[in-house]
Amino acid sequence: MYRVYRSFSFQTALYAVFITICLASYLAAQPNDKTKIAVMDLTISGGIPENYQTILSDRLRLELNETGLFDVFERNSMQEILEEQGLQLSSCTSDECAIQMGKLLGVERMIAGSVGRLGKTHTIIIRMIDVETGLIVATKNVDCRCDIDDVLTKKIREVSQKLSRASSGDARTAWKRQEKLSPLPRSVLCPGLGQIHTGRTTPGIIYLAGEIGALGFLTYSILDYNSKVDDFDDARATYDAGNYGSANASQAQADYDAFVSAHDDAESAKNIVFLAGGITGGIYIVNIIDALITSGGDNYSQLNRAQNTTLSMATLQDSRSKSIPGVSIGIFFNLNGRIGQ
């Protein structure tokens, strides 16, 4: 039987440090999967009134933002920054100008395009330009024999969803390359963090809550064990100090029974410490194995969900148009002072 030397204040501080690390790591590890973009004003042609340009362009910004895949620069903020550099948003129509604008705004991609009309057909064409490379990474278009109201309320949404699907495929490749092993170190640092980072929120919360609860149980069991050892020491000291004679046989028996009972209680408390340690370590190990197994396939599940969302929205739109230890904070048992049998 051994005493575990851990004061209540030390264990409380250790527990608080673990929770603080987990919370700080969780906040720091929240991924920003959105691509930073800025949208140039659409070019208007084919007899569409020029005063529709701002309305259609703002609607495109709104719909791209609604896909959940982009951080969209607000138009007024764009204009303020460009005016400081002596540029006008409305006068920037070439891809070269768009790239220069993107560098000034500090975005990853620029969106440019046009809305035109030929006869009774409206056509919307938008393209995504990589600011760093200057390459057009995606171009999408939508044609419709419809009025300008449908262009505004339906077709701009449709072309935005097409572009977002193309962008998510490109981002999916980058995510797979850059983030393949990221869940593992996060889950090593704090159980559940890697799972939460990759969008598997429910198992992540289960691991995190389970580890915190297990660590609390372990802390309590260690404190209880130390208390039981103190009781055992007191019972043993009382029994050893007793000057028992034949007249005090009943007292001797009572002190001996108290000594044995205290010994059994301490042994039982020690077993609970081992059980709590096993649960704490078990949750931590399973959490790491889970993060390791899923790191190759599920680490971009958030992106998959966003892509599936845009797919389902596009399908719905098409249908309408056609029909109508925790880090088990290494509580190492500093054991000494073997208590006699």
Secondary structure, 3 states (H helix, E strand, C coil): CCEECCCHHHHHHHHHHHHHHHHHHHHHCCCCCCEEEEECCCEECCCCCHHHHHHHHHHHHHHHHHCCCEEECCHHHHHHHHHHCCCCHHHCCCHHHHHHHHHHHCCCEEEEEEEEEECCEEEEEEEEEECCCCCEEEEEEEEECCCHHHHHHHHHHHHHHHHHHHHHHHHHHHHHHHHCCCHHHHHHHCCCHHHHHCCCHHHHHHHHHHHHHHHHHHHHHHHHHHHHHHHHHHHHHHHHHCCCCHHHHHHHHHHHHHHHHHHHHHHHHHHHHHHHHHHHHHHHHHHHHHHHHHCCCCCCHHHHHHHHHHHHHHHHHHHHHHHCCCCCCCCCCCEECCCCC
